[in-house]
């Protein structure tokens, strides 16, 4: 039967994806001899120096990341590509080796883990997706400028803004806090932020929407209102672009709009909007630029 120290340790491990450190085991009341006996009995399994897994806990990528973070010591966090995977950045796999960042002057050596050292790792630069200490979304984006191209960074920034994982102000503040580091290029993120503020006031949701908006502005089309809220048919919607005075809406459909559920939702929404006297135009990334401009100008004229 489990003792009180075992129950205390189990509760702590449950909050850490089935993992516990040596210091946490001793704080729970287990001696070194008791820890060794549990390892020999197969109840505890060493994952890294000073880190143990409760045998039977699911082995997942997230658990491996948590083990690496615990092995990194106080204030270590998942970072770089591993942080991108935890935050769900687009096209980011759960790559190996796992990467963590530690503010410690002396880097811990951890098997199969890439450890980065950072002089500046403030509390505001740390999040916890899934309960795992991790660099925040803006900090992760800036750190990844050392190894990722501008296209991937732009898509990841757009995705984070769309899902309300970050704001433009938070990204700007993070850029200002960070000093230079080898390979890190905060100027790239600063440029992407400036671009989003210049086109649509930072409110457009995707790279494709910004491209369409820039096309319209370059053609002399009156500026629309991005992400315009409207109520139609008893439902609340947000229009990609709207000219409210003329009641003209322009929807920019990306790849995900090709799913059956998305198409059905869009058709129902269009019916509600037309019932409220809106003219709804739809374009895709394959719609010719002249046709987009001509369709909008014609709708506005009518």
Backbone torsions as a table, in degrees:
resi	resn	phi	psi	omega
1	UNK	NA	140.7	-177.8
2	UNK	-65.4	143.3	175.9
3	UNK	-88.9	171.2	178.2
4	UNK	-59.0	-43.8	176.0
5	UNK	-58.3	-38.2	178.7
6	UNK	-63.7	-41.5	-180.0
7	UNK	-67.2	-39.2	177.6
8	UNK	-63.0	-43.9	178.8
9	UNK	-64.6	-39.2	-179.4
10	UNK	-64.4	-40.0	178.8
11	UNK	-65.0	-39.4	178.7
12	UNK	-67.0	-43.3	179.9
13	UNK	-63.5	-33.9	-179.3
14	UNK	-62.7	-27.5	178.6
15	UNK	-84.9	-4.7	-176.1
16	UNK	-126.0	35.9	176.9
17	UNK	58.8	35.8	177.3
18	UNK	83.2	18.9	-177.2
19	UNK	-118.5	154.4	178.1
20	UNK	-155.3	146.2	-179.5
21	UNK	-92.1	165.6	177.7
22	UNK	-60.0	-43.9	-179.8
23	UNK	-62.8	-37.4	178.7
24	UNK	-68.8	-34.0	176.7
25	UNK	-66.3	-43.8	179.6
26	UNK	-69.0	-34.3	177.0
27	UNK	-66.0	-28.5	178.1
28	UNK	-74.3	-13.2	177.3
29	UNK	112.2	8.9	178.9
30	UNK	-92.0	135.0	176.0
31	UNK	-81.9	169.9	178.4
32	UNK	-62.6	-39.0	179.3
33	UNK	-64.4	-38.7	178.3
34	UNK	-67.6	-37.4	177.3
35	UNK	-63.6	-45.6	-180.0
36	UNK	-61.0	-39.7	179.6
37	UNK	-64.3	-37.5	179.6
38	UNK	-70.8	-31.5	175.1
39	UNK	-68.2	-45.5	179.7
40	UNK	-64.7	-32.8	-179.5
41	UNK	-79.4	-5.0	178.6
42	UNK	82.5	16.3	178.7
43	UNK	-90.2	-26.7	175.1
44	UNK	-123.0	145.3	178.8
45	UNK	-129.9	127.8	178.8
46	UNK	-72.9	128.6	175.7
47	UNK	-103.6	-40.3	174.5
48	UNK	-143.5	171.1	177.5
49	UNK	-58.7	118.9	178.1
50	UNK	81.9	8.3	-179.9
51	UNK	-129.5	134.0	-177.8
52	UNK	-126.9	151.2	173.4
53	UNK	-111.4	139.9	172.3
54	UNK	-71.5	120.6	-177.4
55	UNK	-61.6	131.6	-177.6
56	UNK	105.8	-16.4	176.9
57	UNK	-70.3	141.6	-177.7
58	UNK	-58.3	136.7	177.3
59	UNK	-93.2	111.4	-178.1
60	UNK	-132.8	168.7	174.4
61	UNK	-58.7	-43.7	-179.0
62	UNK	-61.7	-39.5	178.2
63	UNK	-65.2	-40.4	178.2
64	UNK	-63.1	-37.1	177.7
65	UNK	-66.0	-44.9	179.2
66	UNK	-61.4	-38.5	178.0
67	UNK	-62.2	-42.2	179.1
68	UNK	-65.1	-40.9	179.4
69	UNK	-63.9	-44.9	178.6
70	UNK	-62.7	-37.5	179.4
71	UNK	-69.1	-24.9	179.9
72	UNK	-73.0	-12.3	176.7
73	UNK	90.9	-172.9	-176.6
74	UNK	-57.0	130.4	174.5
75	UNK	72.2	7.9	172.5
76	UNK	-71.5	146.5	-179.1
77	UNK	-141.0	153.6	171.3
78	UNK	-66.4	146.9	-175.0
79	UNK	-153.2	177.7	175.3
80	UNK	54.1	-130.3	-176.7
81	UNK	-62.4	-33.8	178.1
82	UNK	-66.6	-41.2	176.8
83	UNK	-63.0	-40.4	179.0
84	UNK	-60.1	-39.5	178.3
85	UNK	-67.3	-40.6	-179.7
86	UNK	-65.9	-37.4	179.9
87	UNK	-79.1	-10.6	179.4
88	UNK	78.5	32.9	176.2
89	UNK	-59.4	146.7	-177.8
90	UNK	-65.1	142.0	176.7
91	UNK	57.4	35.0	176.6
92	UNK	-116.2	112.4	-179.6
93	UNK	-81.9	165.4	175.4
94	UNK	-81.7	75.0	-171.3
95	UNK	-76.1	159.5	170.6
96	UNK	-117.3	151.9	-1.7
97	UNK	-73.0	157.3	174.1
98	UNK	-66.4	142.7	-178.8
99	UNK	-116.2	135.4	174.9
100	UNK	-132.9	161.7	175.8
101	UNK	-124.4	136.8	179.7
102	UNK	-127.1	139.1	176.5
103	UNK	-82.9	-0.2	-176.6
104	UNK	-70.7	145.4	179.2
105	UNK	-66.4	-37.7	178.4
106	UNK	-101.6	122.7	-176.6
107	UNK	-78.7	132.2	174.0
108	UNK	-70.9	145.6	176.3
109	UNK	-97.4	118.0	-175.8
110	UNK	-126.8	126.7	-177.4
111	UNK	-60.1	131.9	175.4
112	UNK	62.6	24.4	178.4
113	UNK	-130.4	133.8	176.0
114	UNK	-93.3	120.0	-175.2
115	UNK	-108.1	126.0	175.3
116	UNK	-104.8	150.9	175.6
117	UNK	-113.6	136.5	178.9
118	UNK	-131.9	128.4	177.2
119	UNK	-69.3	-35.1	-178.0
120	UNK	-112.2	111.2	174.8
121	UNK	-143.0	81.4	-175.9
122	UNK	-78.7	160.2	179.2
123	UNK	-57.8	-34.8	-178.5
124	UNK	-68.5	-16.8	179.6
125	UNK	-92.8	12.8	-177.2
126	UNK	-123.8	134.5	173.6
127	UNK	-123.4	-171.2	-178.8
128	UNK	-150.8	65.5	176.2
129	UNK	-65.3	126.3	-178.1
130	UNK	67.4	17.5	179.8
131	UNK	82.3	6.7	-178.7
132	UNK	-100.3	121.2	176.9
133	UNK	-56.4	131.7	-168.3
134	UNK	-156.9	149.0	174.0
135	UNK	-61.0	144.5	-178.3
136	UNK	-63.9	169.0	179.7
137	UNK	-59.4	-51.2	179.1
138	UNK	-63.2	-39.2	179.7
139	UNK	-66.0	-39.6	179.6
140	UNK	-63.4	-43.0	178.8
141	UNK	-60.9	-44.3	-178.1
142	UNK	-67.8	-41.9	178.0
143	UNK	-60.2	-36.0	-175.0
144	UNK	-79.7	-4.9	175.1
145	UNK	-63.7	-17.6	179.7
146	UNK	-73.7	-22.7	-172.9
147	UNK	-130.9	-8.2	-176.8
148	UNK	-112.6	149.0	178.9
149	UNK	-79.0	166.4	-174.7
150	UNK	-66.5	-31.6	179.5
151	UNK	-64.2	-46.0	179.1
152	UNK	-64.8	-42.4	-179.8
153	UNK	-62.7	-41.3	179.7
154	UNK	-63.9	-44.6	179.8
155	UNK	-64.3	-40.1	-179.7
156	UNK	-67.8	-39.7	177.1
157	UNK	-63.2	-45.8	179.0
158	UNK	-59.9	-42.9	-178.8
159	UNK	-64.6	-41.8	179.9
160	UNK	-66.0	-39.2	177.5
161	UNK	-66.4	-41.6	-178.2
162	UNK	-63.9	-38.9	-177.7
163	UNK	-88.0	7.6	179.5
164	UNK	59.5	31.5	175.5
165	UNK	-80.7	-17.4	-176.4
166	UNK	-158.5	159.1	174.3
167	UNK	-118.1	161.6	177.1
168	UNK	-58.8	-41.8	-179.1
169	UNK	-62.3	-38.8	179.0
170	UNK	-65.2	-39.1	178.7
171	UNK	-66.9	-44.3	179.4
172	UNK	-61.4	-41.1	179.8
173	UNK	-64.8	-38.5	179.5
174	UNK	-65.7	-40.6	178.1
175	UNK	-60.0	-42.6	-178.1
176	UNK	-68.0	-32.5	-178.2
177	UNK	-72.9	-33.8	-171.4
178	UNK	-81.7	139.3	172.0
179	UNK	-93.8	174.4	-179.5
180	UNK	-65.7	149.7	177.0
181	UNK	-146.5	152.8	-178.4
182	UNK	-55.1	122.6	176.2
183	UNK	85.7	-26.2	-177.8
184	UNK	-70.3	136.3	-177.4
185	UNK	-128.9	74.6	179.6
186	UNK	-60.5	-21.0	178.9
187	UNK	-61.8	-28.2	178.5
188	UNK	-66.1	-46.5	178.9
189	UNK	-67.0	-37.4	177.9
190	UNK	-60.5	-40.3	178.9
191	UNK	-65.4	-43.7	180.0
192	UNK	-64.0	-38.5	178.0
193	UNK	-64.9	-45.0	179.9
194	UNK	-60.6	-39.2	179.2
195	UNK	-62.7	-41.0	-178.8
196	UNK	-72.3	-31.8	176.6
197	UNK	-71.8	-35.2	-179.0
198	UNK	-72.9	-32.8	-177.7
199	UNK	-109.8	105.2	175.9
200	UNK	80.9	13.3	176.2
201	UNK	61.5	22.7	-179.9
202	UNK	78.4	8.1	-174.6
203	UNK	-100.7	-12.5	175.6
204	UNK	-68.1	152.3	-169.1
205	UNK	-99.7	-11.3	-175.4
206	UNK	-152.2	164.8	177.4
207	UNK	-61.7	-39.6	-179.7
208	UNK	-63.8	-41.4	178.5
209	UNK	-62.7	-41.4	178.8
210	UNK	-65.2	-36.8	178.2
211	UNK	-63.1	-44.6	179.0
212	UNK	-64.9	-42.8	-179.9
213	UNK	-61.9	-44.0	179.3
214	UNK	-63.0	-38.5	177.0
215	UNK	-58.9	-46.9	-179.0
216	UNK	-64.0	-43.9	-179.3
217	UNK	-64.5	-41.7	178.9
218	UNK	-63.2	-30.3	-178.7
219	UNK	-84.8	0.0	178.4
220	UNK	83.3	14.1	176.9
221	UNK	-70.8	138.2	177.2
222	UNK	-53.5	135.6	-176.9
223	UNK	-59.2	131.2	176.2
224	UNK	-85.6	174.1	173.5
225	UNK	-98.2	114.9	179.0
226	UNK	-73.5	146.2	175.0
227	UNK	52.5	52.1	-176.5
228	UNK	-80.2	125.0	180.0
229	UNK	-81.3	140.1	-179.3
230	UNK	-150.1	150.8	174.8
231	UNK	-113.1	125.9	179.6
232	UNK	-146.9	136.1	179.8
233	UNK	60.0	27.5	-179.4
234	UNK	78.8	9.5	-179.4
235	UNK	-120.9	151.0	175.9
236	UNK	-96.5	131.2	179.2
237	UNK	-130.9	161.4	169.7
238	UNK	-120.4	125.9	-179.9
239	UNK	-91.7	136.0	179.2
240	UNK	-54.5	-49.4	176.5
241	UNK	-141.8	142.5	-179.6
242	UNK	-143.4	146.3	169.2
243	UNK	-115.4	87.1	-169.0
244	UNK	-58.1	-38.5	-177.1
245	UNK	-62.8	-36.6	179.3
246	UNK	-92.9	-5.5	-177.7
247	UNK	54.4	49.1	176.8
248	UNK	-113.5	131.5	178.6
249	UNK	-120.6	140.1	175.5
250	UNK	-121.5	119.8	179.0
251	UNK	-107.2	131.0	-178.7
252	UNK	-106.8	110.3	-173.9
253	UNK	-96.2	120.9	175.4
254	UNK	-91.9	-166.8	-175.0
255	UNK	-59.8	-40.5	-174.9
256	UNK	-65.9	-17.2	178.7
257	UNK	-71.8	-4.8	-179.7
258	UNK	-81.2	-7.9	179.8
259	UNK	-74.1	153.9	-177.0
260	UNK	-60.0	-45.8	-177.5
261	UNK	-62.3	-40.9	-179.4
262	UNK	-66.7	-42.0	179.6
263	UNK	-63.1	-44.8	179.6
264	UNK	-61.4	-42.9	178.6
265	UNK	-62.4	-43.3	-179.2
266	UNK	-63.9	-39.8	-179.3
267	UNK	-65.0	-42.0	178.5
268	UNK	-64.8	-40.5	179.9
269	UNK	-64.8	-42.3	179.6
270	UNK	-60.9	-40.3	178.5
271	UNK	-62.2	-42.5	178.3
272	UNK	-64.0	-42.1	-179.0
273	UNK	-66.7	-42.7	179.2
274	UNK	-66.8	-33.5	175.1
275	UNK	-64.8	-21.8	177.2
276	UNK	-99.3	20.7	174.9
277	UNK	69.0	29.6	172.7
278	UNK	-95.8	142.1	169.0
279	UNK	-93.8	121.2	-175.2
280	UNK	-110.3	121.7	175.9
281	UNK	-110.0	141.5	177.6
282	UNK	-126.0	133.7	176.7
283	UNK	-132.5	161.1	177.3
284	UNK	-127.2	-178.3	178.4
285	UNK	-70.7	-8.9	178.8
286	UNK	-102.8	-2.7	178.2
287	UNK	-71.0	127.7	-179.5
288	UNK	-59.8	139.8	-177.7
289	UNK	-56.5	-45.0	179.4
290	UNK	-60.1	-34.7	-179.8
291	UNK	-68.7	-38.2	177.7
292	UNK	-60.6	-49.9	-178.0
293	UNK	-62.9	-45.8	-177.7
294	UNK	-63.9	-40.8	-179.1
295	UNK	-64.5	-42.3	-179.9
296	UNK	-66.7	-46.7	-179.3
297	UNK	-62.1	-39.1	178.8
298	UNK	-65.3	-42.3	180.0
299	UNK	-65.7	-40.7	179.1
300	UNK	-65.7	-37.5	-179.2
301	UNK	-67.3	-33.7	-178.8
302	UNK	-80.7	NA	NA
